[in-house]
Amino acid sequence: SVLVRNDDSFSPPISLLSSFPFFGKSYGRLFVNNNGVLSMNSSFSSFTPVAFPLQTANPLIAPFFADIDTRPSNGGNVTYRNTTDATLLAKAAHDIPTVLSGPNFIPVWLFIATWDHVGYYKMKTDKTNTFQCILATDNTQTFAIFQYADGLIQWTTGDFNSTGVSGLGGIPAQVGFNAGDAVNYFNIPESRTNAVINITQTSNVNVPGQWIFQIQNRITSPDVPVPLKFSLSSVPGSSNTLHAMWSAPNVISGNITAFKVYCSTSDRQAYPELVI
């Protein structure tokens, strides 16, 4: 299904093929909202990404909550669907880390919402964003997969109440989850900062542009890797030994318990393929 071109609108309630556990409750329907949000209890037309937790009894999943405007003919599309396609179920099972799901997780259903080359308010299309939210469940465990296309998160802010200028600055997009109880929520670190535009380069599963969370009771995330800075220098008198120096800037707390050194630039993982 495709949302009609709009500003701040939403889908009708969408019946799900399977019960969907989220923050300790089970849901049988949801809404796809134009402004980068899935909502459980009612539609959601807010366009300024007010900080979670919201004082509203409406649980939210926000892959990119910002002031999206698809009214122009080239303003992009928002699509959504339930699916039990075996190939997609297997891909989701493969992508979800076993540290979250355990070794035997097999989803029975996916819900896929895609924001494809969407513009921003007010009817601006000089910059566009492409991202996706995939929900996967086996009726007990539930996961959210956020995917961001390489080079295609180009704006963060609408040019009105969010006080952006040419899609940047102001109050940038929020990425996270709102439980709907005015208490519990989760945001990725760059949420509502200018750095959220770099979300295609970040990850919590070591795949740039992909974030995966377990969400049935609370939001559980794999450890987010600390970006390490390396410098290499040869050891005097040796033709095949290198010294590696590393540092982790801007680390406020926490322990680094393991690290890997890759000596080949070709080892970088590919960006995730959007499941259109």
C-alpha positions in Angstrom: 0.0 0.0 0.0 1.1 3.6 -0.6 0.2 6.7 1.4 -1.4 9.4 -0.6 0.9 12.4 -1.1 0.4 14.5 2.1 1.9 16.7 4.8 1.4 15.4 8.4 -1.1 12.7 7.5 -1.3 8.9 8.1 -2.6 5.6 7.0 -5.9 4.1 8.2 -5.5 1.5 10.9 -3.6 -1.5 9.5 -4.5 -4.9 10.7 -1.5 -7.0 11.4 -1.1 -10.7 10.4 0.2 -11.6 13.8 0.0 -10.3 17.3 2.8 -7.8 17.9 4.3 -7.5 21.5 5.8 -4.1 22.2 6.8 -2.6 25.6 4.9 -5.4 27.4 1.6 -5.1 25.5 0.3 -6.9 22.5 -1.1 -5.1 19.4 -3.1 -6.2 16.5 -2.9 -3.1 14.4 -0.8 0.0 13.8 -0.7 3.3 11.9 2.0 4.4 9.4 2.5 8.2 9.8 4.0 10.3 7.1 6.5 12.0 9.5 8.6 8.8 10.0 6.7 7.2 12.8 4.7 4.0 13.4 2.1 4.4 16.1 0.0 1.7 18.0 -3.1 3.2 19.5 -4.0 6.1 17.2 -2.6 8.1 14.3 0.2 10.6 15.0 0.4 13.9 13.0 3.0 15.8 15.1 5.8 17.2 12.9 8.3 18.7 15.4 10.3 15.9 17.1 9.6 16.7 20.7 11.9 14.7 23.0 10.7 11.3 24.2 9.1 10.3 26.5 5.9 12.0 25.3 3.0 12.7 27.6 0.6 10.6 25.4 -0.7 7.1 25.7 0.4 6.2 22.2 3.4 3.9 21.8 5.6 5.0 19.0 8.4 3.4 16.8 10.3 6.2 15.2 12.9 5.3 12.5 13.2 9.0 11.6 10.7 11.3 13.2 10.9 14.6 11.3 8.7 17.0 9.2 8.3 14.9 6.0 6.4 16.4 3.1 5.5 14.3 0.1 3.0 16.6 -1.6 5.2 17.5 -4.6 5.1 15.0 -7.5 8.8 14.3 -6.9 8.4 14.3 -3.1 8.9 10.6 -2.7 6.6 7.8 -1.4 5.7 6.1 1.8 4.8 2.4 1.4 3.9 -0.4 3.8 2.9 -4.0 3.8 2.5 -7.2 5.9 4.4 -10.1 4.5 5.1 -13.8 5.2 7.5 -14.2 2.2 9.9 -17.0 3.1 12.9 -15.3 1.7 12.3 -12.1 3.7 11.6 -14.0 6.9 14.9 -15.8 6.4 16.7 -12.6 5.8 15.3 -11.0 9.0 16.3 -14.1 11.0 19.8 -13.9 9.6 20.2 -10.2 10.2 19.0 -10.2 13.9 22.0 -11.0 16.1 21.7 -14.2 18.2 22.9 -12.2 21.2 19.5 -10.7 21.1 17.2 -13.4 19.8 19.0 -16.7 20.8 19.8 -19.3 18.3 16.3 -20.5 17.3 14.4 -17.3 16.4 12.3 -17.7 13.3 9.9 -14.9 12.6 6.4 -15.7 11.4 5.6 -12.3 10.0 7.2 -9.0 9.0 5.8 -5.5 8.7 7.8 -3.3 6.3 7.4 0.5 6.0 9.6 2.4 3.6 10.1 6.1 3.2 11.5 6.4 -0.3 13.2 9.6 -1.4 10.9 11.7 0.8 11.2 15.5 0.9 10.8 17.9 3.8 8.5 20.8 4.8 7.6 23.1 3.0 7.3 21.0 -0.2 11.1 20.9 -0.5 12.8 18.2 -2.6 16.3 19.5 -3.1 17.3 17.0 -0.4 15.5 13.7 0.2 15.7 10.8 2.6 15.3 7.0 2.1 14.9 4.8 5.2 12.9 1.8 6.3 11.5 0.1 9.4 11.0 -3.7 9.5 9.1 -5.3 12.4 9.7 -9.0 12.9 8.0 -11.3 15.5 7.5 -15.0 16.3 4.6 -13.9 18.6 6.9 -13.9 21.6 10.0 -12.0 20.6 9.7 -8.8 18.6 12.5 -6.9 16.8 12.7 -3.6 15.0 15.2 -3.2 12.2 15.9 0.4 11.1 17.7 0.8 7.7 19.1 3.9 6.1 20.2 4.0 2.5 23.8 5.0 1.8 24.1 8.7 1.0 20.3 9.1 1.1 19.8 10.8 4.5 20.3 14.3 3.3 18.1 16.4 5.6 17.2 16.4 9.3 14.7 19.2 9.9 11.6 20.7 8.4 11.7 24.5 7.5 8.9 25.6 9.8 8.2 24.9 13.5 11.3 22.7 13.6 13.2 25.9 12.7 15.4 24.3 10.1 17.0 26.1 7.2 17.2 24.1 3.9 16.5 20.9 5.8 19.2 21.3 8.4 19.7 22.8 11.9 16.8 23.6 14.2 15.4 20.5 16.0 16.7 17.5 14.1 15.0 14.1 13.7 14.4 11.8 16.5 15.2 8.1 16.2 13.9 5.8 18.9 11.0 4.3 20.8 8.3 5.8 23.0 6.4 3.4 25.4 3.3 5.5 25.7 3.4 5.6 29.5 5.2 9.0 29.8 8.2 7.2 31.4 9.9 4.6 29.3 11.6 5.4 26.0 14.8 4.8 24.1 16.8 7.0 21.6 19.9 6.3 19.7 22.8 8.6 20.8 22.6 11.0 17.8 18.9 11.5 18.1 17.7 15.2 18.0 21.3 16.3 17.2 22.8 17.5 14.0 24.8 14.3 13.9 21.7 12.2 13.1 22.4 13.0 9.5 25.3 10.6 9.7 23.0 7.6 10.6 23.9 5.9 7.4 27.5 5.6 8.8 26.5 4.3 12.2 25.1 1.0 13.6 24.7 -1.1 16.7 25.3 -4.3 14.7 28.4 -3.4 12.8 26.6 -2.9 9.5 26.7 0.8 8.6 23.2 2.2 8.2 21.4 -0.6 10.1 20.2 -0.6 13.7 18.4 -3.6 15.3 16.5 -3.7 18.6 14.6 -6.2 20.7 11.4 -4.5 21.7 8.8 -6.8 23.2 9.2 -5.8 26.9 11.9 -3.1 26.9 14.3 -1.9 24.3 17.4 -4.0 24.2 20.3 -3.2 21.9 23.6 -4.9 21.2 26.5 -3.0 22.6 27.2 0.0 20.3 30.9 -0.3 19.2 33.1 2.6 20.3 34.8 4.2 17.3 38.5 3.6 17.7 41.2 5.7 16.1 44.3 3.7 15.0 47.8 4.6 13.9 50.3 2.1 12.6 54.1 2.4 12.6 56.8 0.0 11.7 59.0 -1.6 14.3 62.7 -0.6 13.8 64.7 -3.5 12.4 61.7 -5.5 11.4 60.2 -5.7 7.9 56.9 -7.4 8.9 55.9 -6.1 12.4 53.7 -3.1 13.1 52.9 -1.2 16.3 49.2 -0.4 16.6 48.2 2.6 18.7 44.5 3.2 19.5 42.4 5.7 21.3 38.7 6.1 22.0 37.8 9.8 22.0 34.8 11.2 23.8 34.2 8.1 25.9 32.5 9.2 29.1 32.1 5.9 30.8 32.2 2.2 30.2 34.9 -0.4 29.5 36.3 -1.6 26.2 36.5 -5.4 26.6 37.4 -6.4 23.1 38.6 -4.9 19.8 39.5 -6.0 16.3 42.1 -4.6 14.0 41.4 -4.9 10.2 44.4 -4.4 8.0 42.5 -4.4 4.7 40.3 -1.6 3.5 38.3 -4.2 1.5 37.0 -5.8 4.7 34.3 -3.1 5.2 30.8 -4.6 5.2 28.3 -3.5 2.6 25.5 -1.2 3.3 22.2 -3.0 4.0 20.0 -3.6 1.0 16.6 -2.0 1.5 13.8 -4.5 1.3 11.4 -2.6 -1.0 
